[in-house]
Amino acid sequence: MEEAKTRYDETKSFRHDIRNHIAVVKNLLQSGKLEEAVRYMEDMDDMAEKMSFPCSTNNPVVDILVGNKLGIAKSMGIDVDCSLLLPYPCSLRDIDICIILSNALDNAIQAVKSPDAGMEKYVHVSGRIQGDFLMMEIENSFHGKGAFKKGTGLSNVKKVAEKYGGAMSIETQENRFVLHVLLILSQHPEGILRQMD
């Protein structure tokens, strides 16, 4: 929530100054100073980029969580990507979605951050709604050495998936690890009322 407040304050400040920024760019263009105008607009673009969430899922709580986790990964030199779209509000409780994504992303980041020379380092989050189903995938690069052990985090993900009549599965191929989570949206219709309280 602190991160959301900070971004909101930055956005409010940027919006307050936007007329001044437009006036500066307009003046530079009218004066024929094209390079200066382009540089100024690039600075504005950088400011706007810092205000946006790295992932826009349609769920503000998930945006904050995933944005924070992917921000940590990015700061470690890990390539990140998010194409997850969630229904909001819906029958899924925010806390349950956060249990799935926080455990999955913590595991993915932990697996990728180990220093393997020459290995591509990435974490990709994707998901889509198909009918009454929400299908999510968290994929990361994986060195594939040694046996893979399911820990408490994945056990928690599995419990949430089963709570919504869904399932969790793991796929490993060479240098790729994928966690698949399927949830049935209609399993807990009372969840909508809980989220609106």
ABEGO torsion letter per residue (X at the ends): XAAAAAAAAAAAAAAAAAAAAAAAAAAAAAAGBAAAAAAAAAAAAAAAAAABBABBAGBAAAAAAAAAAAAAAAAAGBBBBBBBBBBOBBABBAAAAAAAAAAAAAAAAAAAABBBBGBBBBBBBBBBBBEABBBBBBBBBBAGBEBBBBBAAAAAAAAAAAAAGBBBBBBBBEABBBBBBBBBAAABAAAAAAAAX
